[in-house]
């Protein structure tokens, strides 16, 4: 964990001091893939298993791009945020417990990556690009709580946030030097989260996932490109 924290700090410092050729703000959909979006509410544990039950969410992000000596090649530093709730199947299953007040967990992920972007011009106004980056992700699932049942005590699960290695692969278009459209595969690491189970009137029960949960997301984003303002010559 210390190693990933150090990597994250170094990447953030690198972005802060580097002069960007241009930058990008983007927003889009976040579509969970593989085990992150899978799960059977009747047989797979939540929390605790390698199934995430995640549903489609959204992402926002910011990137710095800086030129390298190779034509059309740039370094890129990316900071992103992902939000995914739980799907309707697990929501319905939990709501069948007849608690009147239920708060469902959400997945919050914040990767920071550094890598390279190659943008090849296909017309005067359009460039097609490929991009890859590596770094670290901070994963922070929120708590699940259930309250106000006629028979059972109030309870909640609190999950401890974790860091892990992350990488992304992306392809897309730069349009007219002002806009971007990209599809990105985000592998945000695998997590054996630690969590606490709190039930009213009982001691806190500390637990750990029996299997690592992999978090993988495909994002489809639109962005705005911003070039630095050039100072006028005196």
C-alpha positions as CSV (number, residue, x, y, z in Angstrom):
1,X,0.0,0.0,0.0
2,X,2.9,2.4,0.8
3,X,4.3,1.9,-2.6
4,X,1.1,2.8,-4.4
5,X,0.7,5.9,-2.2
6,X,4.2,7.0,-3.2
7,X,3.4,6.4,-6.9
8,X,0.3,8.5,-6.6
9,X,2.1,11.4,-4.9
10,X,4.9,11.3,-7.5
11,X,2.3,11.4,-10.4
12,X,0.5,14.3,-8.8
13,X,3.7,16.2,-8.3
14,X,4.7,15.6,-11.9
15,X,1.5,17.0,-13.2
16,X,1.6,20.0,-11.0
17,X,5.0,21.1,-12.3
18,X,4.8,20.1,-15.9
19,X,3.7,22.7,-18.5
20,X,0.8,21.2,-20.5
21,X,0.5,21.6,-24.2
22,X,-3.2,21.4,-23.7
23,X,-5.7,20.0,-21.2
24,X,-9.0,18.2,-21.3
25,X,-12.2,18.1,-19.2
26,X,-14.4,15.1,-19.9
27,X,-17.6,13.5,-18.7
28,X,-19.3,10.3,-19.6
29,X,-20.9,6.9,-18.8
30,X,-19.1,4.3,-16.7
31,X,-20.1,0.7,-17.6
32,X,-19.0,-2.1,-15.2
33,X,-17.6,-5.2,-16.9
34,X,-16.8,-8.8,-15.9
35,X,-17.2,-9.6,-12.2
36,X,-17.6,-6.0,-11.1
37,X,-21.0,-5.9,-12.8
38,X,-21.9,-9.5,-12.1
39,X,-23.5,-11.2,-9.1
40,X,-26.4,-13.3,-8.0
41,X,-28.1,-11.7,-5.0
42,X,-29.4,-15.0,-3.8
43,X,-26.1,-16.8,-3.6
44,X,-23.2,-14.3,-3.8
45,X,-22.3,-12.4,-0.6
46,X,-22.5,-8.7,-0.6
47,X,-20.2,-7.4,0.8
48,X,-17.6,-10.2,0.9
49,X,-17.3,-11.9,-2.5
50,X,-15.6,-11.3,-5.8
51,X,-18.8,-10.0,-7.4
52,X,-19.6,-6.3,-7.4
53,X,-23.3,-6.1,-8.4
54,X,-22.4,-2.7,-9.9
55,X,-24.7,-0.8,-12.3
56,X,-24.0,1.8,-15.0
57,X,-22.7,5.0,-13.5
58,X,-20.8,8.1,-14.6
59,X,-17.3,9.5,-14.7
60,X,-15.7,12.9,-14.8
61,X,-12.0,13.6,-15.4
62,X,-9.2,16.0,-16.2
63,X,-6.0,15.4,-18.3
64,X,-2.8,17.2,-19.0
65,X,-1.1,16.6,-22.3
66,X,2.5,17.7,-23.0
67,X,4.6,17.3,-26.2
68,X,7.4,14.8,-26.7
69,X,10.1,14.9,-29.3
70,X,8.4,12.3,-31.5
71,X,5.8,13.9,-33.8
72,X,2.2,13.4,-32.8
73,X,3.3,11.8,-29.5
74,X,2.5,13.4,-26.1
75,X,2.8,12.4,-22.4
76,X,-0.5,12.5,-20.6
77,X,-1.5,12.7,-16.9
78,X,-5.1,11.8,-16.0
79,X,-7.2,12.3,-12.9
80,X,-10.6,10.7,-13.0
81,X,-13.5,9.9,-10.7
82,X,-16.0,7.0,-11.1
83,X,-19.4,6.6,-9.5
84,X,-21.3,3.3,-9.7
85,X,-24.3,2.2,-7.6
86,X,-25.7,-1.3,-7.0
87,X,-27.9,-2.9,-9.7
88,X,-31.7,-3.4,-9.4
89,X,-31.4,-7.1,-8.6
90,X,-29.5,-6.6,-5.4
91,X,-31.5,-3.6,-4.6
92,X,-34.7,-5.6,-4.8
93,X,-33.2,-8.4,-2.7
94,X,-32.1,-6.1,0.1
95,X,-35.4,-4.2,0.1
96,X,-37.2,-7.5,0.7
97,X,-35.7,-7.6,4.2
98,X,-38.6,-5.2,5.2
99,X,-36.4,-2.5,6.8
100,X,-38.1,0.8,6.3
101,X,-34.9,2.9,5.8
102,X,-32.2,1.4,3.6
103,X,-29.0,3.1,2.3
104,X,-27.2,1.1,-0.4
105,X,-23.5,1.1,-1.0
106,X,-22.0,3.1,-3.9
107,X,-18.6,2.5,-5.5
108,X,-16.4,5.6,-5.7
109,X,-13.0,5.2,-7.5
110,X,-10.4,7.8,-8.1
111,X,-7.5,6.7,-10.4
112,X,-4.5,8.8,-11.3
113,X,-2.4,7.6,-14.2
114,X,0.5,8.8,-16.4
115,X,1.2,7.5,-19.9
116,X,1.4,8.4,-23.6
117,X,-1.0,9.5,-26.3
118,X,-0.4,9.2,-30.0
119,X,-2.7,11.3,-32.2
120,X,-2.6,10.8,-36.0
121,X,-4.3,13.4,-38.2
122,X,-6.8,11.9,-40.7
123,X,-8.2,15.2,-41.9
124,X,-7.5,18.9,-41.3
125,X,-9.9,18.9,-38.3
126,X,-9.9,15.3,-37.0
127,X,-7.2,13.3,-35.3
128,X,-7.6,9.6,-34.3
129,X,-5.7,8.7,-31.1
130,X,-4.6,5.9,-29.0
131,X,-3.6,6.3,-25.3
132,X,-2.3,4.2,-22.5
133,X,-1.5,5.0,-18.8
134,X,-0.5,3.3,-15.6
135,X,-0.8,4.5,-12.0
136,X,-2.9,4.0,-8.8
137,X,-6.5,3.9,-7.9
138,X,-8.1,5.0,-4.6
139,X,-11.3,2.8,-4.1
140,X,-13.8,4.0,-1.5
141,X,-17.1,2.1,-1.4
142,X,-19.7,3.8,0.8
143,X,-21.6,2.1,3.7
144,X,-24.7,0.0,3.5
145,X,-27.2,0.5,6.3
146,X,-30.7,-0.8,7.3
147,X,-32.9,0.7,9.9
148,X,-36.4,0.6,11.3
149,X,-37.5,-3.1,11.3
150,X,-40.2,-4.4,13.5
151,X,-38.1,-7.4,14.6
152,X,-34.4,-7.0,13.7
153,X,-31.9,-4.5,15.0
154,X,-30.5,-1.7,12.9
155,X,-27.3,-2.6,11.2
156,X,-24.7,-1.4,8.7
157,X,-21.5,-2.4,6.8
158,X,-18.6,0.0,6.7
159,X,-15.9,-0.8,4.1
160,X,-12.3,0.5,4.5
161,X,-10.9,2.3,1.5
162,X,-7.9,0.9,-0.4
163,X,-5.3,1.8,-3.0
164,X,-4.3,-0.6,-5.8
165,X,-2.4,-0.5,-9.1
166,X,-4.4,0.7,-12.1
167,X,-4.1,1.1,-15.8
168,X,-6.2,2.4,-18.8
169,X,-6.3,1.8,-22.5
170,X,-8.1,4.4,-24.7
171,X,-8.9,5.2,-28.3
172,X,-10.8,8.1,-29.7
173,X,-11.0,11.3,-31.7
174,X,-9.8,14.9,-31.3
175,X,-12.1,17.1,-33.3
176,X,-11.2,20.6,-34.5
177,X,-8.7,20.9,-31.6
178,X,-11.7,21.7,-29.3
179,X,-13.5,18.4,-28.5
180,X,-12.7,14.8,-27.9
181,X,-14.7,11.5,-28.0
182,X,-13.1,8.5,-26.4
183,X,-13.7,4.9,-25.3
184,X,-11.5,3.7,-22.4
185,X,-10.9,0.4,-20.7
186,X,-10.2,1.1,-17.0
187,X,-8.7,-1.7,-14.9
188,X,-8.8,-0.2,-11.4
189,X,-7.3,-3.1,-9.5
190,X,-8.5,-6.0,-7.3
191,X,-9.5,-5.5,-3.7
192,X,-9.8,-7.7,-0.6
193,X,-11.6,-5.0,1.3
194,X,-11.7,-5.0,5.1
195,X,-15.1,-4.1,6.5
196,X,-17.0,-3.8,9.8
197,X,-20.4,-5.1,10.6
198,X,-22.3,-3.0,13.1
199,X,-25.5,-4.2,14.6
200,X,-27.4,-2.3,17.4
201,X,-26.8,-4.0,20.7
202,X,-23.9,-6.2,19.5
203,X,-20.1,-5.8,19.4
204,X,-18.5,-4.7,16.1
205,X,-17.7,-7.6,13.9
206,X,-14.5,-7.0,11.8
207,X,-14.4,-9.0,8.6
208,X,-12.5,-9.3,5.2
209,X,-13.6,-10.2,1.7
210,X,-13.0,-13.9,1.1
211,X,-12.0,-13.2,-2.5
212,X,-10.6,-10.1,-4.3
213,X,-13.1,-8.0,-6.1
214,X,-11.7,-6.8,-9.5
215,X,-13.0,-3.4,-10.6
216,X,-13.1,-3.0,-14.4
217,X,-15.0,-0.3,-16.2
218,X,-15.5,0.8,-19.8
219,X,-16.1,4.5,-20.1
220,X,-17.5,6.4,-23.0
221,X,-16.6,10.1,-22.7
222,X,-17.0,13.5,-24.5
223,X,-14.5,16.2,-23.6
224,X,-13.5,19.8,-24.1
225,X,-9.9,20.6,-25.1
226,X,-8.3,23.7,-23.7
227,X,-5.1,25.2,-25.1
228,X,-2.9,27.4,-22.9
229,X,-3.2,31.2,-23.5
230,X,-0.1,32.5,-25.3
231,X,1.4,35.7,-24.1
232,X,1.6,38.5,-26.6
233,X,5.2,39.5,-27.6
234,X,6.1,43.1,-26.6
